[in-house]
Amino acid sequence: MEKSSGAAAAGGRSSTVPPPPPPPPMHMDEFALEGKKPVKNPFVPIGALVTAGVLTAGLISFRYGNSQLGQKLMRARVVAQGATVALMIGSAYYYGDQIKLFKKGSSP
């Protein structure tokens, strides 16, 4: 049994072909969103953390047998979760209108 070389086994070619050059490095400037600023609403992550904290406290209170406190915390979780979703929808609506106005004002 003969051992075949890697090039001959891979493609049946006897000459070696150099690999293609690597692609050029990508820069963050290439990912710009056409002059738009990233929109951030700090209340949404805060609302998510509050929701997660109240949920954790409610589950812990259920674990230790305090069902009345657990029920109150679960109701508070629903309120916090609803407020977070309302903030998400409100900020999307508010910033969506601003982006539309920006596009109208920038066109010639």
C-alpha positions in Angstrom: 0.0 0.0 0.0 1.3 3.4 -1.0 0.8 6.5 1.0 -0.6 9.3 -1.1 0.2 12.9 -0.6 -2.4 15.3 0.8 -2.7 17.3 -2.5 -3.1 14.2 -4.7 -5.7 12.7 -2.3 -7.7 15.9 -2.0 -8.1 17.0 -5.6 -6.0 14.7 -7.7 -3.6 17.5 -8.6 0.1 17.1 -8.3 0.9 20.8 -8.0 0.1 22.7 -4.9 -2.3 25.7 -5.1 -1.8 28.5 -2.5 -4.9 29.2 -0.4 -6.8 32.3 -1.3 -5.8 35.5 0.6 -7.8 36.4 3.7 -10.6 39.0 3.4 -9.7 42.5 4.4 -10.4 43.5 8.0 -13.8 45.0 8.7 -14.0 48.3 10.4 -16.9 49.6 12.5 -17.3 52.6 10.1 -18.7 50.1 7.5 -21.6 49.3 9.8 -22.9 52.9 10.2 -26.6 53.2 10.0 -26.8 56.0 7.5 -26.3 58.8 10.0 -28.8 57.4 12.6 -27.9 57.5 16.2 -28.4 54.3 18.2 -31.6 54.8 20.2 -31.3 53.7 23.8 -34.0 53.8 26.5 -32.4 53.1 29.9 -35.8 52.4 31.5 -36.3 49.2 29.6 -33.3 47.3 31.0 -34.1 48.7 34.5 -37.7 47.5 34.1 -36.5 44.1 33.0 -34.2 43.9 36.1 -37.0 44.9 38.4 -39.2 42.3 36.8 -36.6 39.6 37.3 -35.9 40.7 40.9 -39.5 40.6 41.9 -40.0 37.2 40.1 -37.0 35.8 42.0 -38.2 37.2 45.4 -41.7 35.7 44.7 -40.3 32.3 43.9 -38.1 32.3 47.0 -41.1 33.3 49.1 -43.1 30.4 47.6 -40.2 28.1 48.4 -40.2 29.0 52.0 -43.9 28.6 52.3 -45.0 32.2 52.5 -47.7 32.0 49.8 -49.4 35.3 50.7 -46.2 37.3 50.1 -45.5 35.2 47.0 -48.9 36.1 45.5 -48.4 39.8 46.2 -44.9 39.6 44.5 -46.3 37.8 41.5 -48.9 40.5 41.1 -46.2 43.1 41.4 -44.2 41.2 38.8 -47.1 41.4 36.4 -47.4 45.2 36.9 -43.6 45.6 36.5 -43.6 43.5 33.3 -46.6 45.4 31.9 -44.8 48.7 32.6 -41.7 47.5 30.9 -43.6 46.4 27.8 -45.5 49.8 27.8 -42.1 51.6 27.9 -40.8 49.5 25.0 -43.9 50.2 22.9 -43.9 53.9 23.9 -40.2 54.4 23.2 -40.5 52.6 19.8 -43.4 54.9 18.9 -41.7 58.0 20.1 -38.3 57.3 18.4 -40.0 55.9 15.3 -41.7 59.3 14.8 -38.4 61.1 15.2 -36.7 58.9 12.6 -39.5 59.5 10.1 -39.2 63.2 10.7 -35.4 63.0 10.3 -35.9 61.2 7.0 -38.4 63.7 5.7 -36.2 66.6 6.7 -33.0 65.2 5.1 -34.4 64.5 1.6 -33.9 67.3 -0.9 
